Amino acid sequence: MLNDTVNFYVDGTNNYEKGSITLNITSDVGFTGNLILKRTSSKSNFLIWEDYKIFNILNETVNITYEDYLVESQVVYQYGIQRINTSGFRGKLT
């Protein structure tokens, strides 16, 4: 288990013109490591979380904008972020 001393935030906005969801991923302090963007949906009744995208961060406050183009109409999505180290240990999903 990782010591989670950094708070991460994920905020999503529908982008109807592009047919995507724009995600803003931020942190409250500087961070070095790997982050996994995870996603679940109403298709699994929000029970199955999938690893979706990995970001490598090097000593900076996280401020990432990411477009999710793999969305379906009439499906509700939830996103989270999780730390992972080189040994595969994961932090809490936020």
C-alpha positions as YAML, in Angstrom:
chain: A
units: angstrom
residues:
- id: 1
  name: MET
  ca: [0.00, 0.00, 0.00]
- id: 2
  name: LEU
  ca: [1.24, 3.48, -0.81]
- id: 3
  name: ASN
  ca: [1.37, 6.35, 1.64]
- id: 4
  name: ASP
  ca: [-1.14, 8.75, 0.08]
- id: 5
  name: THR
  ca: [-0.05, 12.23, 1.17]
- id: 6
  name: VAL
  ca: [-1.10, 13.98, -2.05]
- id: 7
  name: ASN
  ca: [-4.74, 14.74, -2.81]
- id: 8
  name: PHE
  ca: [-5.87, 14.27, -6.41]
- id: 9
  name: TYR
  ca: [-9.03, 15.61, -8.01]
- id: 10
  name: VAL
  ca: [-10.84, 14.63, -11.22]
- id: 11
  name: ASP
  ca: [-13.51, 16.86, -12.74]
- id: 12
  name: GLY
  ca: [-15.35, 15.99, -15.96]
- id: 13
  name: THR
  ca: [-17.39, 18.05, -18.41]
- id: 14
  name: ASN
  ca: [-19.45, 16.80, -21.36]
- id: 15
  name: ASN
  ca: [-18.20, 18.14, -24.67]
- id: 16
  name: TYR
  ca: [-21.20, 17.57, -26.92]
- id: 17
  name: GLU
  ca: [-19.59, 19.13, -30.01]
- id: 18
  name: LYS
  ca: [-16.65, 16.71, -29.92]
- id: 19
  name: GLY
  ca: [-18.64, 13.77, -28.56]
- id: 20
  name: SER
  ca: [-16.25, 13.42, -25.64]
- id: 21
  name: ILE
  ca: [-15.79, 14.09, -21.95]
- id: 22
  name: THR
  ca: [-13.11, 16.60, -20.97]
- id: 23
  name: LEU
  ca: [-11.35, 15.58, -17.75]
- id: 24
  name: ASN
  ca: [-9.29, 17.91, -15.57]
- id: 25
  name: ILE
  ca: [-6.94, 16.08, -13.20]
- id: 26
  name: THR
  ca: [-5.22, 18.16, -10.52]
- id: 27
  name: SER
  ca: [-3.30, 17.78, -7.26]
- id: 28
  name: ASP
  ca: [-2.87, 20.00, -4.24]
- id: 29
  name: VAL
  ca: [0.96, 19.70, -4.08]
- id: 30
  name: GLY
  ca: [3.90, 18.57, -6.21]
- id: 31
  name: PHE
  ca: [4.16, 14.88, -7.02]
- id: 32
  name: THR
  ca: [6.54, 12.42, -8.67]
- id: 33
  name: GLY
  ca: [5.26, 9.04, -9.79]
- id: 34
  name: ASN
  ca: [2.68, 7.25, -11.90]
- id: 35
  name: LEU
  ca: [-1.05, 7.90, -11.90]
- id: 36
  name: ILE
  ca: [-3.72, 5.66, -13.40]
- id: 37
  name: LEU
  ca: [-6.93, 7.21, -14.66]
- id: 38
  name: LYS
  ca: [-9.70, 4.69, -13.94]
- id: 39
  name: ARG
  ca: [-13.25, 4.55, -15.24]
- id: 40
  name: THR
  ca: [-16.50, 2.78, -14.40]
- id: 41
  name: SER
  ca: [-19.94, 3.15, -15.95]
- id: 42
  name: SER
  ca: [-23.63, 2.49, -15.61]
- id: 43
  name: LYS
  ca: [-23.13, -0.51, -17.93]
- id: 44
  name: SER
  ca: [-21.55, -2.41, -15.00]
- id: 45
  name: ASN
  ca: [-23.78, -0.71, -12.42]
- id: 46
  name: PHE
  ca: [-20.58, 1.13, -11.35]
- id: 47
  name: LEU
  ca: [-19.06, -2.10, -9.97]
- id: 48
  name: ILE
  ca: [-16.15, -2.69, -12.38]
- id: 49
  name: TRP
  ca: [-13.31, -0.16, -12.50]
- id: 50
  name: GLU
  ca: [-11.04, -0.30, -15.56]
- id: 51
  name: ASP
  ca: [-7.49, 1.02, -15.81]
- id: 52
  name: TYR
  ca: [-7.87, 3.58, -18.57]
- id: 53
  name: LYS
  ca: [-4.74, 5.74, -18.97]
- id: 54
  name: ILE
  ca: [-1.35, 5.99, -17.21]
- id: 55
  name: PHE
  ca: [0.36, 9.34, -16.63]
- id: 56
  name: ASN
  ca: [4.01, 9.70, -15.58]
- id: 57
  name: ILE
  ca: [4.53, 12.80, -13.43]
- id: 58
  name: LEU
  ca: [7.93, 14.23, -12.52]
- id: 59
  name: ASN
  ca: [8.02, 16.56, -9.51]
- id: 60
  name: GLU
  ca: [5.21, 18.91, -10.40]
- id: 61
  name: THR
  ca: [1.74, 19.88, -9.30]
- id: 62
  name: VAL
  ca: [-0.62, 17.81, -11.42]
- id: 63
  name: ASN
  ca: [-2.69, 19.81, -13.91]
- id: 64
  name: ILE
  ca: [-3.73, 17.52, -16.78]
- id: 65
  name: THR
  ca: [-6.53, 17.98, -19.30]
- id: 66
  name: TYR
  ca: [-7.52, 14.73, -21.01]
- id: 67
  name: GLU
  ca: [-10.24, 14.07, -23.62]
- id: 68
  name: ASP
  ca: [-12.11, 10.77, -23.32]
- id: 69
  name: TYR
  ca: [-13.43, 10.05, -26.81]
- id: 70
  name: LEU
  ca: [-14.46, 6.46, -26.01]
- id: 71
  name: VAL
  ca: [-17.87, 7.32, -24.61]
- id: 72
  name: GLU
  ca: [-21.30, 6.01, -25.54]
- id: 73
  name: SER
  ca: [-24.55, 7.93, -25.48]
- id: 74
  name: GLN
  ca: [-26.97, 7.02, -22.68]
- id: 75
  name: VAL
  ca: [-24.08, 5.67, -20.56]
- id: 76
  name: VAL
  ca: [-23.07, 7.45, -17.35]
- id: 77
  name: TYR
  ca: [-19.36, 7.40, -16.44]
- id: 78
  name: GLN
  ca: [-17.43, 7.93, -13.23]
- id: 79
  name: TYR
  ca: [-13.70, 8.57, -13.16]
- id: 80
  name: GLY
  ca: [-11.05, 8.23, -10.48]
- id: 81
  name: ILE
  ca: [-7.31, 8.51, -10.11]
- id: 82
  name: GLN
  ca: [-4.97, 6.07, -8.40]
- id: 83
  name: ARG
  ca: [-1.23, 6.09, -7.65]
- id: 84
  name: ILE
  ca: [0.89, 3.10, -8.64]
- id: 85
  name: ASN
  ca: [4.57, 2.48, -7.94]
- id: 86
  name: THR
  ca: [7.11, 0.50, -9.96]
- id: 87
  name: SER
  ca: [6.40, -2.64, -7.89]
- id: 88
  name: GLY
  ca: [2.73, -2.50, -8.81]
- id: 89
  name: PHE
  ca: [1.47, -1.40, -5.40]
- id: 90
  name: ARG
  ca: [-1.52, 0.91, -5.67]
- id: 91
  name: GLY
  ca: [-2.78, 3.74, -3.51]
- id: 92
  name: LYS
  ca: [-6.36, 4.64, -2.73]
- id: 93
  name: LEU
  ca: [-8.76, 5.39, -5.56]
- id: 94
  name: THR
  ca: [-9.90, 9.01, -5.43]
...
